[in-house]
Amino acid sequence: MTLHRKAAVTGIGETQYSKGSGMSDRDLQLQAVERAIADAGINPNEIDGIIPSPHGNGFTSEGFNEHLGLKRLAFSATVHFGGANGLTAMHGAAMAVASGSARHVLVVAGRNGYSGTKISARPQLLQANFEATREFESPFGATVPMHFYALMAQRMMHLYGTTSRQLGMVAVTQRAHAMLNDNAIMQTPLSIEEHQQSRMLVDPLHLFDCCIESDGAAAYIVSAADVARDCRNPPAWILGIAEGHPDSPSSIVTRSDTLRSGVGIAAPYALQMAGITPQDLQAAMLYDPFSFLVILQLEALGYCKPGEGGSFVESGGIALDGALPTNTHGGLLSQAHSVAGINHLCEAVRQLRGTAGKAQLDLSGPVVVTGNGDFGDGAVAILSNT
């Protein structure tokens, strides 16, 4: 079943991102949900589908059902793909409304990822969830995401000559974008020299190659096509969406191709459903826990040829005035983490509505959003305002 234009994002909501929210995970999520519902301009009782995040100490579907006072919850689900959760959930939500199982599906994620339990403090949880890491990675000291993903970065640099300076330009460019966003944590300039001089965490990843940890929550609503136009703001139509999972999904070192990712697997299906080519894209919101993944995804999407993503970034290709402006909100590297990438989707919707403030682009074509989680599970969505 194609989902082309059968569903749209009609409401978005975010809390303030910070390093000390003073709120519980549940309160953060409820605030984001209330803002998404208000943004869509619908009555809470019209929500009949919920996909909550399994991360943090937020509500289950039943908890949201009770707190929102819903009259009929017809669809609920939970996905478990780490940072890809926020976008993979859109896949399920779009299928639900396209099939008639629901009319308005709420997706939410958020937690105190800085003032609460940081992911860097959860190696035991990672080991418990991914059995293969106990045999192939952890005996060599690889216990947290930056350890695992540094292996991929090393491979990319070895195969294509991608440089640390090119990785740094991702961080520098996104910091410049974040400084245009009042709801971004990192508000001080970053130079390429500062990036290069920052401490090495796991070779080749410097401090500024790694995402920040933060508190916050974000939510969005996916509505059926026949009711989307009745909502308060112009709908962001889902032209194409797909998810992908790499070979050996719970271990990087056992793959025949270390750089084959879920985003790369999903991209051709999403593009085909949307009826476009990579060169038709006018902006990109790429999940960026580490700077090199932006370069890798530019190539996985087919926008750049393998090995050419680094030079594209270095030449200014992802800047606001570049060929493919990327992560205009600052991304995980400079805006915020902890919301399963939903902040990327919110920025895409703002850009399509023309409400992205100082970072607003002049768009006449589609925007791509990606999610990347765990050991490379991925999702790709292509959105348009027409």
C-alpha positions as CSV (number, residue, x, y, z in Angstrom):
1,M,0.0,0.0,0.0
2,T,1.4,3.4,-0.9
3,L,1.1,6.1,1.6
4,H,1.7,8.9,-0.8
5,R,-0.4,11.9,0.3
6,K,-2.7,9.7,2.4
7,A,-1.6,11.3,5.6
8,A,-0.1,14.6,6.8
9,V,1.6,16.1,9.9
10,T,-1.0,18.6,11.2
11,G,0.4,19.5,14.7
12,I,3.8,19.9,16.3
13,G,4.8,20.8,19.9
14,E,8.0,21.1,21.7
15,T,9.0,22.1,25.3
16,Q,11.9,24.4,26.0
17,Y,15.1,22.4,25.6
18,S,17.5,22.8,28.6
19,K,20.0,21.1,30.8
20,G,17.8,21.3,33.9
21,S,14.0,21.2,33.1
22,G,12.8,21.1,36.7
23,M,10.0,18.9,35.4
24,S,9.4,15.1,35.4
25,D,9.6,13.1,32.1
26,R,5.8,12.8,32.2
27,D,5.2,16.5,32.6
28,L,7.6,17.3,29.8
29,Q,5.8,14.9,27.5
30,L,2.3,16.2,28.5
31,Q,3.4,19.8,27.8
32,A,4.7,18.8,24.3
33,V,1.4,16.9,23.6
34,E,-0.8,19.8,24.7
35,R,1.2,22.1,22.4
36,A,0.9,19.7,19.5
37,I,-2.9,19.4,19.9
38,A,-3.2,23.2,20.2
39,D,-1.1,23.7,17.1
40,A,-3.3,21.3,15.1
41,G,-6.4,23.1,16.4
42,I,-8.3,20.0,17.3
43,N,-10.2,18.8,20.4
44,P,-8.2,16.3,22.5
45,N,-11.1,13.9,22.1
46,E,-10.3,13.7,18.4
47,I,-7.0,11.9,19.1
48,D,-7.8,8.3,18.5
49,G,-4.3,6.9,18.1
50,I,-1.1,7.1,20.3
51,I,2.5,6.0,19.7
52,P,4.5,6.9,22.9
53,S,8.2,6.5,23.3
54,P,9.6,3.6,25.4
55,H,12.5,5.8,26.6
56,G,12.5,7.6,29.9
57,N,9.8,7.5,32.5
58,G,6.9,8.9,30.4
59,F,3.4,7.6,30.0
60,T,2.2,4.5,28.2
61,S,-0.7,4.8,25.7
62,E,-3.0,4.0,28.6
63,G,-1.5,6.9,30.7
64,F,-2.0,9.4,27.9
65,N,-5.5,8.1,27.3
66,E,-6.4,8.8,31.0
67,H,-4.7,12.2,31.3
68,L,-6.1,13.5,28.0
69,G,-9.5,12.1,28.8
70,L,-9.9,10.4,25.4
71,K,-13.3,9.0,24.5
72,R,-12.1,6.3,22.1
73,L,-8.5,5.1,21.6
74,A,-8.7,3.0,18.5
75,F,-5.0,2.5,17.8
76,S,-1.8,2.3,19.8
77,A,1.7,1.0,19.3
78,T,5.3,1.3,20.5
79,V,8.5,1.1,18.4
80,H,11.9,0.2,19.7
81,F,14.5,1.6,17.4
82,G,16.3,4.1,19.6
83,G,16.8,7.5,17.9
84,A,14.8,6.3,14.9
85,N,11.7,5.9,17.1
86,G,10.4,9.4,16.3
87,L,10.3,8.9,12.6
88,T,9.6,5.1,12.5
89,A,6.5,6.0,14.5
90,M,5.3,8.2,11.6
91,H,5.4,5.1,9.4
92,G,3.0,3.4,11.7
93,A,0.9,6.5,12.2
94,A,0.5,7.0,8.5
95,M,-0.5,3.4,7.9
96,A,-3.1,3.7,10.7
97,V,-4.8,6.8,9.3
98,A,-4.5,5.7,5.7
99,S,-6.2,2.4,6.5
100,G,-9.0,4.1,8.5
101,S,-7.9,2.6,11.8
102,A,-7.5,6.0,13.2
103,R,-8.0,9.7,12.2
104,H,-5.5,11.6,14.3
105,V,-2.5,9.7,15.7
106,L,-0.3,11.4,18.4
107,V,3.4,10.6,18.5
108,V,5.5,11.8,21.5
109,A,9.0,11.4,23.0
110,G,11.0,13.1,25.7
111,R,12.9,12.8,28.9
112,N,15.4,14.4,31.2
113,G,18.4,13.2,29.2
114,Y,20.8,15.5,31.0
115,S,19.5,16.1,34.5
116,G,18.1,12.6,34.7
117,T,19.8,9.4,33.5
118,K,22.2,10.1,30.7
119,I,22.7,7.6,27.9
120,S,26.4,7.7,28.6
121,A,25.6,6.3,32.1
122,R,23.6,3.3,30.7
123,P,26.2,0.9,29.3
124,Q,24.5,-2.0,31.2
125,L,21.2,-1.2,29.5
126,L,22.8,-1.2,26.1
127,Q,24.5,-4.5,26.8
128,A,21.3,-6.0,28.0
129,N,19.4,-4.9,24.8
130,F,22.0,-6.0,22.3
131,E,23.3,-9.5,23.0
132,A,25.8,-9.4,20.1
133,T,27.7,-6.5,21.7
134,R,28.7,-8.7,24.6
135,E,30.5,-11.0,22.3
136,F,31.9,-8.8,19.6
137,E,32.2,-5.3,21.0
138,S,32.3,-5.1,24.8
139,P,35.3,-7.4,25.3
140,F,37.3,-4.7,23.5
141,G,35.9,-1.8,25.6
142,A,33.1,-0.7,23.3
143,T,30.1,-0.1,25.6
144,V,28.4,3.2,24.5
145,P,27.2,4.6,21.2
146,M,30.3,6.8,20.5
147,H,32.5,3.7,20.7
148,F,30.3,1.8,18.2
149,Y,29.8,4.6,15.8
150,A,33.5,5.6,15.8
151,L,34.2,2.3,14.1
152,M,31.9,3.4,11.3
153,A,33.5,6.8,11.1
154,Q,36.9,5.2,10.8
155,R,35.7,3.0,8.0
156,M,34.3,5.9,6.1
157,M,37.6,7.8,6.4
158,H,39.6,4.8,5.3
159,L,37.5,4.1,2.3
160,Y,36.9,7.6,1.0
161,G,39.5,9.8,2.5
162,T,36.9,11.8,4.5
163,T,38.7,14.1,6.9
164,S,38.3,15.2,10.5
165,R,38.0,18.8,9.2
166,Q,35.1,17.8,7.0
167,L,33.4,16.2,10.1
168,G,34.1,19.5,11.9
169,M,32.4,21.5,9.2
170,V,29.1,19.7,10.0
171,A,29.4,20.7,13.6
172,V,30.4,24.3,12.8
173,T,27.6,24.8,10.3
174,Q,24.9,23.4,12.6
175,R,26.2,25.6,15.4
176,A,25.7,28.6,13.2
177,H,22.1,27.4,12.5
178,A,21.4,26.8,16.2
179,M,22.4,30.4,17.0
180,L,19.4,31.5,14.9
181,N,17.1,29.3,17.0
182,D,15.9,30.6,20.4
183,N,15.0,27.1,21.4
184,A,18.6,25.7,20.9
185,I,20.9,25.0,23.8
186,M,24.2,25.9,22.2
187,Q,24.3,29.6,21.5
188,T,28.0,30.4,21.3
189,P,29.9,30.4,17.9
190,L,32.1,27.4,17.0
191,S,35.0,27.7,14.6
192,I,36.7,24.9,12.7
193,E,39.9,25.6,14.7
194,E,38.0,25.1,18.0
195,H,36.6,21.9,16.7
196,Q,40.0,20.6,15.7
197,Q,41.6,21.6,19.0
198,S,38.8,20.0,21.1
199,R,39.6,16.9,23.0
200,M,39.4,13.5,21.2
201,L,36.8,11.3,22.8
202,V,37.0,8.2,20.6
203,D,39.2,8.4,17.5
204,P,38.2,10.0,15.1
205,L,35.4,11.7,17.1
206,H,36.3,15.0,18.8
207,L,34.1,16.5,21.5
208,F,32.1,18.6,19.0
209,D,31.5,15.6,16.8
210,C,29.2,14.2,19.4
211,C,25.6,15.3,20.2
212,I,24.7,17.2,23.4
213,E,22.7,15.7,26.2
214,S,19.6,17.6,27.2
215,D,16.1,17.7,28.8
216,G,13.0,18.1,26.8
217,A,10.1,16.6,24.9
218,A,8.4,16.9,21.5
219,A,5.2,15.6,19.9
220,Y,3.4,15.6,16.6
221,I,0.1,14.6,15.1
222,V,-0.4,12.6,11.9
223,S,-3.9,13.0,10.4
224,A,-5.9,11.3,7.7
225,A,-5.9,13.2,4.3
226,D,-9.6,14.0,4.4
227,V,-9.4,15.8,7.8
228,A,-5.9,17.3,7.5
229,R,-7.0,20.4,5.6
230,D,-9.5,21.2,8.4
231,C,-6.7,21.6,11.0
232,R,-5.4,25.0,12.1
233,N,-2.2,25.1,10.2
234,P,-1.3,24.0,6.6
235,P,-0.6,20.3,6.5
236,A,2.8,18.9,5.8
237,W,2.0,16.1,3.4
238,I,3.8,12.8,3.6
239,L,4.9,12.0,0.1
240,G,7.0,9.0,0.9
241,I,8.1,7.1,4.0
242,A,10.0,3.9,4.7
243,E,12.1,2.2,7.3
244,G,15.2,0.1,7.0
245,H,17.3,-2.2,9.1
246,P,21.0,-3.1,8.5
247,D,22.3,-6.7,8.3
248,S,23.3,-7.8,11.8
249,P,21.1,-5.1,13.4
250,S,22.6,-5.4,16.9
251,S,26.3,-5.4,16.0
252,I,28.4,-3.2,13.7
253,V,31.5,-5.3,13.5
254,T,29.8,-8.4,12.2
255,R,28.4,-6.7,9.1
256,S,29.9,-7.4,5.7
257,D,29.5,-3.7,4.9
258,T,29.9,-1.5,8.0
259,L,28.5,1.6,6.3
260,R,25.3,-0.1,5.0
261,S,22.6,1.6,7.2
262,G,18.9,1.6,7.7
263,V,18.6,5.0,6.1
264,G,20.4,3.8,3.0
265,I,18.1,0.8,2.8
266,A,15.0,2.9,3.3
267,A,15.8,5.8,1.0
268,P,15.1,4.3,-2.4
269,Y,11.6,3.1,-1.2
270,A,10.7,6.5,0.3
271,L,12.0,8.4,-2.8
272,Q,10.1,6.0,-5.1
273,M,6.9,6.5,-3.1
274,A,7.3,10.2,-3.2
275,G,8.0,10.1,-7.0
276,I,11.1,12.2,-6.8
277,T,14.9,11.9,-7.1
278,P,17.4,12.9,-4.5
279,Q,18.2,16.1,-6.5
280,D,14.6,17.3,-6.1
281,L,15.2,17.7,-2.3
282,Q,15.4,21.3,-1.1
283,A,16.3,20.8,2.5
284,A,17.3,18.0,4.8
285,M,16.8,17.3,8.5
286,L,19.2,14.4,9.1
287,Y,19.5,12.6,12.4
288,D,22.9,13.6,13.8
289,P,24.1,12.0,17.0
290,F,27.6,12.2,15.4
291,S,28.8,14.6,12.8
292,F,30.0,11.9,10.3
293,L,26.5,10.5,10.1
294,V,25.3,13.6,8.3
295,I,27.9,13.0,5.7
296,L,27.1,9.3,5.5
297,Q,23.4,10.0,5.1
298,L,23.9,12.5,2.3
299,E,25.5,9.7,0.5
300,A,23.0,7.0,1.6
301,L,20.2,9.2,0.4
302,G,21.9,9.4,-3.0
303,Y,22.2,13.2,-2.9
304,C,26.0,12.8,-2.9
305,K,28.0,9.9,-4.5
306,P,29.9,7.7,-2.1
307,G,33.0,9.5,-0.9
308,E,31.7,13.0,-2.0
309,G,29.7,13.9,1.0
310,G,32.7,15.3,2.9
311,S,33.7,17.7,0.2
312,F,30.1,18.8,-0.3
313,V,29.9,19.7,3.4
314,E,33.3,21.4,3.4
315,S,32.3,23.6,0.4
316,G,29.2,24.9,2.3
317,G,26.6,22.6,0.8
318,I,24.6,22.2,4.0
319,A,24.6,25.9,5.0
320,L,21.5,28.0,4.8
321,D,22.7,29.3,1.4
322,G,24.0,25.9,0.3
323,A,22.6,23.5,-2.3
324,L,20.9,21.4,0.5
325,P,20.4,23.3,3.7
326,T,20.6,20.8,6.5
327,N,19.5,20.7,10.1
328,T,18.5,24.4,10.1
329,H,17.5,24.1,13.8
330,G,21.0,23.0,15.0
331,G,20.3,19.3,15.1
332,L,21.3,17.0,17.9
333,L,24.8,18.5,17.8
334,S,23.7,22.0,18.9
335,Q,19.9,22.2,19.5
336,A,18.9,19.3,21.7
337,H,18.8,15.5,22.1
338,S,16.4,13.3,24.1
339,V,13.3,13.5,21.8
340,A,14.0,10.6,19.4
341,G,14.6,13.0,16.5
342,I,11.2,14.6,16.7
343,N,12.8,18.0,16.8
344,H,14.1,17.4,13.2
345,L,10.5,16.7,12.1
346,C,9.2,19.8,13.9
347,E,11.8,21.9,12.0
348,A,10.9,20.4,8.7
349,V,7.2,21.3,9.3
350,R,8.1,24.8,10.3
351,Q,10.2,25.3,7.2
352,L,7.3,24.0,5.0
353,R,4.9,26.4,6.8
354,G,7.2,29.3,6.5
355,T,7.5,29.8,10.3
356,A,11.1,28.9,10.9
357,G,12.1,32.4,11.9
358,K,15.7,33.6,11.2
359,A,16.6,30.2,9.6
360,Q,13.6,30.2,7.1
361,L,14.4,29.0,3.7
362,D,12.7,29.8,0.4
363,L,11.2,26.4,-0.4
364,S,9.3,25.3,-3.4
365,G,10.0,21.6,-3.1
366,P,10.2,18.7,-0.7
367,V,12.1,18.3,2.6
368,V,13.6,15.0,3.7
369,V,13.8,13.9,7.4
370,T,15.7,10.9,8.7
371,G,15.9,8.9,11.9
372,N,18.8,6.8,12.9
373,G,18.9,4.6,16.0
374,D,20.5,1.8,17.9
375,F,23.1,0.2,15.6
376,G,21.8,1.8,12.4
377,D,18.1,1.2,12.2
378,G,16.7,4.0,10.1
379,A,13.7,5.7,8.7
380,V,13.3,8.3,5.9
381,A,10.3,10.6,5.3
382,I,9.7,13.1,2.5
383,L,7.4,15.9,3.3
384,S,5.8,18.7,1.2
385,N,3.5,21.6,1.7
386,T,1.7,21.0,-1.6
